[in-house]
Amino acid sequence: MDIGDKAKNKADQAGGKVKEVVGKLTDDEELEAKGRLQHDKATLAEDADKLAKNVKDAAGHIKDAFTK
């Protein structure tokens, strides 16, 4: 994940949270749900990228252990 993807995910998380709060304050259930979805989708993307990095790191450690 490059810095642009990280920034986009953080912006989507924040934007989603804003929509969710505004939806709550205005009793707009649809806006609240859309905000929650946007926030959760960005969080999931961020977590998937972290998982991919950790798997790649673990694979490297396993490879190193067998080549020594």
DSSP file (Angstrom, degrees, kcal/mol; ACC not computed):
  #  RESIDUE AA STRUCTURE BP1 BP2  ACC     N-H-->O    O-->H-N    N-H-->O    O-->H-N    TCO  KAPPA ALPHA  PHI   PSI    X-CA   Y-CA   Z-CA
    1    1 A M              0   0    0      0, 0.0     2,-0.1     0, 0.0    45,-0.0   0.000 360.0 360.0 360.0 127.4    0.0    0.0    0.0
    2    2 A D     >  -     0   0    0      1,-0.1     4,-2.1     4,-0.0     3,-0.3  -0.389 360.0 -97.1 -91.7 175.0    1.5    3.3   -1.0
    3    3 A I  H  > S+     0   0    0      1,-0.2     4,-2.4     2,-0.2     5,-0.2   0.820 122.4  57.1 -62.7 -32.4    1.1    6.6    0.8
    4    4 A G  H  > S+     0   0    0      2,-0.2     4,-2.2     1,-0.2    -1,-0.2   0.901 107.4  47.2 -65.7 -41.0   -1.7    7.7   -1.6
    5    5 A D  H  > S+     0   0    0     -3,-0.3     4,-2.6     2,-0.2    -2,-0.2   0.904 111.9  50.7 -66.2 -41.2   -3.8    4.6   -0.7
    6    6 A K  H  X S+     0   0    0     -4,-2.1     4,-2.4     1,-0.2    -2,-0.2   0.926 111.5  47.6 -61.4 -44.4   -3.2    5.2    3.0
    7    7 A A  H  X S+     0   0    0     -4,-2.4     4,-2.5     2,-0.2    -1,-0.2   0.899 111.8  50.2 -64.9 -40.4   -4.3    8.8    2.7
    8    8 A K  H  X S+     0   0    0     -4,-2.2     4,-2.7     2,-0.2    -2,-0.2   0.923 110.8  49.2 -64.0 -44.0   -7.4    7.8    0.7
    9    9 A N  H  X S+     0   0    0     -4,-2.6     4,-2.5     2,-0.2    -2,-0.2   0.919 112.5  47.4 -61.9 -43.2   -8.4    5.2    3.2
   10   10 A K  H  X S+     0   0    0     -4,-2.4     4,-2.5     2,-0.2    -1,-0.2   0.905 112.8  49.2 -65.0 -40.5   -8.0    7.7    6.1
   11   11 A A  H  X S+     0   0    0     -4,-2.5     4,-2.9     2,-0.2    -2,-0.2   0.906 112.1  48.4 -65.0 -41.0  -10.0   10.3    4.2
   12   12 A D  H  X S+     0   0    0     -4,-2.7     4,-2.5     2,-0.2    -2,-0.2   0.884 110.7  51.3 -66.4 -38.2  -12.8    7.8    3.5
   13   13 A Q  H  X S+     0   0    0     -4,-2.5     4,-2.2    -5,-0.2    -2,-0.2   0.947 114.3  43.1 -61.9 -47.5  -12.8    6.7    7.1
   14   14 A A  H  X S+     0   0    0     -4,-2.5     4,-2.3     2,-0.2    -2,-0.2   0.921 114.6  49.3 -65.7 -44.2  -13.1   10.3    8.3
   15   15 A G  H  X S+     0   0    0     -4,-2.9     4,-2.3     1,-0.2    -1,-0.2   0.895 111.4  49.9 -62.5 -40.0  -15.7   11.2    5.6
   16   16 A G  H  X S+     0   0    0     -4,-2.5     4,-2.4    -5,-0.2    -1,-0.2   0.895 109.6  50.6 -64.8 -40.4  -17.7    8.1    6.5
   17   17 A K  H  X S+     0   0    0     -4,-2.2     4,-2.5     2,-0.2    -2,-0.2   0.897 109.5  51.2 -65.3 -39.6  -17.7    9.0   10.2
   18   18 A V  H  X S+     0   0    0     -4,-2.3     4,-2.8     2,-0.2     5,-0.2   0.938 111.1  47.9 -61.9 -46.6  -18.8   12.5    9.4
   19   19 A K  H  X S+     0   0    0     -4,-2.3     4,-2.7     1,-0.2    -2,-0.2   0.911 111.3  51.4 -60.2 -42.4  -21.7   11.2    7.3
   20   20 A E  H  X S+     0   0    0     -4,-2.4     4,-2.1     2,-0.2    -1,-0.2   0.927 112.5  44.7 -61.4 -45.8  -22.7    8.8   10.1
   21   21 A V  H  X S+     0   0    0     -4,-2.5     4,-2.7     2,-0.2    -2,-0.2   0.921 113.7  49.3 -66.4 -44.2  -22.7   11.5   12.7
   22   22 A V  H  X S+     0   0    0     -4,-2.8     4,-2.0     1,-0.2     6,-0.3   0.907 110.1  52.6 -62.0 -40.3  -24.6   13.9   10.6
   23   23 A G  H  <>S+     0   0    0     -4,-2.7     5,-2.5    -5,-0.2     4,-0.4   0.899 110.6  47.3 -61.2 -40.7  -27.1   11.2    9.8
   24   24 A K  H ><5S+     0   0    0     -4,-2.1     3,-0.9     3,-0.2    -2,-0.2   0.925 112.5  49.0 -64.5 -44.9  -27.6   10.5   13.5
   25   25 A L  H 3<5S+     0   0    0     -4,-2.7    -2,-0.2     1,-0.2    -1,-0.2   0.813 118.6  38.6 -67.1 -29.8  -28.0   14.2   14.3
   26   26 A T  T 3<5S-     0   0    0     -4,-2.0    -1,-0.2    -5,-0.2    -2,-0.2   0.315 108.5-118.6-103.0   7.6  -30.6   14.7   11.5
   27   27 A D  T < 5 +     0   0    0     -3,-0.9     2,-0.9    -4,-0.4    -3,-0.2   0.841  64.0 147.5  55.4  35.4  -32.4   11.4   12.0
   28   28 A D     >< -     0   0    0     -5,-2.5     4,-2.3    -6,-0.3    -1,-0.2  -0.821  24.8-177.8-101.0  93.2  -31.4   10.4    8.5
   29   29 A E  H  > S+     0   0    0     -2,-0.9     4,-2.6     1,-0.2     5,-0.2   0.840  79.7  54.6 -63.3 -34.5  -31.0    6.7    8.7
   30   30 A E  H  > S+     0   0    0      2,-0.2     4,-2.6     1,-0.2    -1,-0.2   0.930 110.2  45.1 -66.4 -45.0  -29.9    6.3    5.1
   31   31 A L  H  > S+     0   0    0      2,-0.2     4,-2.5     1,-0.2    -2,-0.2   0.900 113.1  51.8 -64.3 -40.5  -27.1    8.8    5.5
   32   32 A E  H  X S+     0   0    0     -4,-2.3     4,-2.4     2,-0.2    -2,-0.2   0.930 111.9  45.9 -60.7 -46.0  -26.0    7.3    8.7
   33   33 A A  H  X S+     0   0    0     -4,-2.6     4,-2.6     2,-0.2    -2,-0.2   0.903 112.1  50.5 -65.5 -41.3  -25.9    3.8    7.1
   34   34 A K  H  X S+     0   0    0     -4,-2.6     4,-2.6     2,-0.2    -1,-0.2   0.900 111.3  49.5 -63.0 -40.0  -24.0    5.1    4.1
   35   35 A G  H  X S+     0   0    0     -4,-2.5     4,-2.6     2,-0.2    -2,-0.2   0.914 111.0  48.5 -64.1 -43.6  -21.5    6.8    6.4
   36   36 A R  H  X S+     0   0    0     -4,-2.4     4,-2.8     1,-0.2     5,-0.2   0.911 112.3  49.5 -62.8 -42.2  -21.0    3.6    8.4
   37   37 A L  H  X S+     0   0    0     -4,-2.6     4,-2.7     2,-0.2    -2,-0.2   0.923 111.4  48.3 -62.6 -45.5  -20.6    1.6    5.2
   38   38 A Q  H  X S+     0   0    0     -4,-2.6     4,-2.0     2,-0.2    -2,-0.2   0.924 114.5  46.3 -61.4 -45.2  -18.0    4.1    3.8
   39   39 A H  H  X S+     0   0    0     -4,-2.6     4,-2.2     1,-0.2    -2,-0.2   0.936 115.1  45.7 -62.7 -47.8  -16.1    4.1    7.1
   40   40 A D  H  X S+     0   0    0     -4,-2.8     4,-2.6     1,-0.2    -2,-0.2   0.872 110.6  53.3 -66.6 -37.2  -16.1    0.3    7.5
   41   41 A K  H  X S+     0   0    0     -4,-2.7     4,-2.2    -5,-0.2    -1,-0.2   0.918 111.4  45.8 -63.3 -43.6  -15.2   -0.3    3.8
   42   42 A A  H  X S+     0   0    0     -4,-2.0     4,-2.2     2,-0.2    -2,-0.2   0.887 112.7  50.6 -67.3 -38.5  -12.1    2.0    4.2
   43   43 A T  H  X S+     0   0    0     -4,-2.2     4,-2.6     2,-0.2    -2,-0.2   0.909 110.1  50.2 -64.6 -41.9  -11.2    0.3    7.5
   44   44 A L  H  X S+     0   0    0     -4,-2.6     4,-2.6     2,-0.2    -2,-0.2   0.903 109.7  50.4 -62.8 -42.2  -11.5   -3.1    5.9
   45   45 A A  H  X S+     0   0    0     -4,-2.2     4,-2.0     2,-0.2    -1,-0.2   0.911 111.6  48.5 -62.2 -42.0   -9.2   -2.0    3.0
   46   46 A E  H  X S+     0   0    0     -4,-2.2     4,-2.0     2,-0.2    -2,-0.2   0.921 112.7  47.6 -64.0 -44.3   -6.7   -0.7    5.4
   47   47 A D  H  X S+     0   0    0     -4,-2.6     4,-2.5     1,-0.2    -2,-0.2   0.882 109.5  53.5 -65.2 -38.5   -6.8   -4.0    7.5
   48   48 A A  H  X S+     0   0    0     -4,-2.6     4,-2.4     1,-0.2    -1,-0.2   0.893 108.8  49.6 -63.4 -39.5   -6.5   -6.1    4.3
   49   49 A D  H  X S+     0   0    0     -4,-2.0     4,-2.0     2,-0.2    -1,-0.2   0.894 110.9  49.3 -66.6 -39.2   -3.3   -4.1    3.3
   50   50 A K  H  X S+     0   0    0     -4,-2.0     4,-2.4     2,-0.2    -2,-0.2   0.913 111.3  50.0 -64.4 -42.3   -1.8   -4.6    6.8
   51   51 A L  H  X S+     0   0    0     -4,-2.5     4,-2.7     1,-0.2     5,-0.2   0.925 109.1  51.2 -62.2 -45.2   -2.6   -8.4    6.6
   52   52 A A  H  X S+     0   0    0     -4,-2.4     4,-2.3     1,-0.2    -1,-0.2   0.903 110.9  48.8 -59.5 -41.6   -1.0   -8.7    3.1
   53   53 A K  H  X S+     0   0    0     -4,-2.0     4,-2.5     2,-0.2    -1,-0.2   0.918 111.7  48.8 -64.2 -43.5    2.1   -6.9    4.4
   54   54 A N  H  X S+     0   0    0     -4,-2.4     4,-2.6     2,-0.2    -2,-0.2   0.885 111.2  49.6 -65.8 -38.1    2.3   -9.2    7.5
   55   55 A V  H  X S+     0   0    0     -4,-2.7     4,-2.7     2,-0.2    -1,-0.2   0.917 111.4  49.4 -65.1 -42.7    1.8  -12.3    5.3
   56   56 A K  H  X S+     0   0    0     -4,-2.3     4,-2.0    -5,-0.2    -2,-0.2   0.920 112.4  47.7 -62.4 -43.4    4.6  -11.2    3.0
   57   57 A D  H  X S+     0   0    0     -4,-2.5     4,-2.1     2,-0.2    -2,-0.2   0.916 112.2  49.6 -63.0 -43.3    6.9  -10.5    6.0
   58   58 A A  H  X S+     0   0    0     -4,-2.6     4,-2.5     1,-0.2    -2,-0.2   0.909 109.0  52.1 -63.6 -42.0    6.1  -13.9    7.5
   59   59 A A  H  X S+     0   0    0     -4,-2.7     4,-2.6     1,-0.2    -1,-0.2   0.893 108.7  51.5 -61.2 -39.1    6.8  -15.6    4.2
   60   60 A G  H  X S+     0   0    0     -4,-2.0     4,-2.5     2,-0.2    -1,-0.2   0.898 109.8  48.9 -63.8 -40.3   10.2  -13.9    4.1
   61   61 A H  H  X S+     0   0    0     -4,-2.1     4,-2.1     2,-0.2    -2,-0.2   0.892 111.9  48.9 -67.0 -39.4   11.0  -15.0    7.6
   62   62 A I  H  X S+     0   0    0     -4,-2.5     4,-1.6     2,-0.2    -2,-0.2   0.922 111.6  49.4 -64.7 -44.1   10.0  -18.6    6.8
   63   63 A K  H  X S+     0   0    0     -4,-2.6     4,-1.2     1,-0.2     3,-0.3   0.929 111.0  49.9 -60.9 -44.7   12.1  -18.5    3.6
   64   64 A D  H  X S+     0   0    0     -4,-2.5     4,-0.6     1,-0.2     3,-0.3   0.879 107.1  55.3 -61.5 -37.8   15.1  -17.1    5.6
   65   65 A A  H  < S+     0   0    0     -4,-2.1     3,-0.4     1,-0.2    -1,-0.2   0.843 110.8  44.5 -65.8 -32.9   14.7  -19.9    8.2
   66   66 A F  H  < S+     0   0    0     -4,-1.6    -1,-0.2    -3,-0.3    -2,-0.2   0.655 109.5  55.2 -86.5 -15.5   15.0  -22.6    5.5
   67   67 A T  H  <        0   0    0     -4,-1.2    -1,-0.2    -3,-0.3    -2,-0.2   0.464 360.0 360.0 -96.4  -0.4   17.9  -21.1    3.6
   68   68 A K     <        0   0    0     -4,-0.6    -1,-0.2    -3,-0.4    -2,-0.1   0.441 360.0 360.0 -92.0 360.0   20.2  -20.8    6.6
